[in-house]
Amino acid sequence: MSEQPAGSEKALLTLSSTGDESAFTLLFHLYKNKLYAYVLRLTESEMLAEDIVQDVFMKLWNEHASLAGIDNFGSYLFRMSKNHAINHFRRMSHETLLISELFQADPSHNATEDLVALNETEKLLSAIIDKLPAQQKTIYQLSRQEGRSHEEIAELLKISPNTVKNHIVQAMSTIRTQLRRHSDTFLFLALAAFLRK
């Protein structure tokens, strides 16, 4: 590792592009607080904001050879973080829809063993939902079980739509993690049954 680099941001980017960890660390400390505050405003989740900032800088380091070609690092970093947040919410929405459709599947289209798998997985899902924090559980149920929109839930609970979205994202993350821990039993069978429809 070289001596701590001095000079302009462009010099730090050039040094970082050669694999200089001290230069990259300076860039990280230069932007981490501003970037965290920006992503926190987008997501309204401290945990998610921390994850996105970490992921963005990890991605930049993994592709550090391209850093020297960036003209406005600040704009590049904020745009990259915004896209990362958008992709995260899109991915959560897709997984939410998949799980929702999985448990609303018409059992008449499945064989007996598929029904058993679906029933067992639905029991597991119910148990996971029951253990969610109170407000998260309420918001998840209003959204996924009653079909209410983020705006309706926000109005009902006197919170912002972004807060509703954040609670749903966190609930889905917990559900996904817990289901994966049991994926060697019933979930794969249930997913297979769903995908065969």
Secondary structure, 3 states (H helix, E strand, C coil): CCCCCCCCHHHHHHHHHCCCHHHHHHHHHHHHHHHHHHHHHHHCCHHHHHHHHHHHHHHHHHCHHHHHHCCCHHHHHHHHHHHHHHHHHHHHHHHHHHHHHHHCCCHHHCCHHHHHHHHHHHHHHHHHHHCCCHHHHHHHHHHHHCCCCHHHHHHHHCCCHHHHHHHHHHHHHHHHHHHHHCHHHHHHHHHHHHHCC
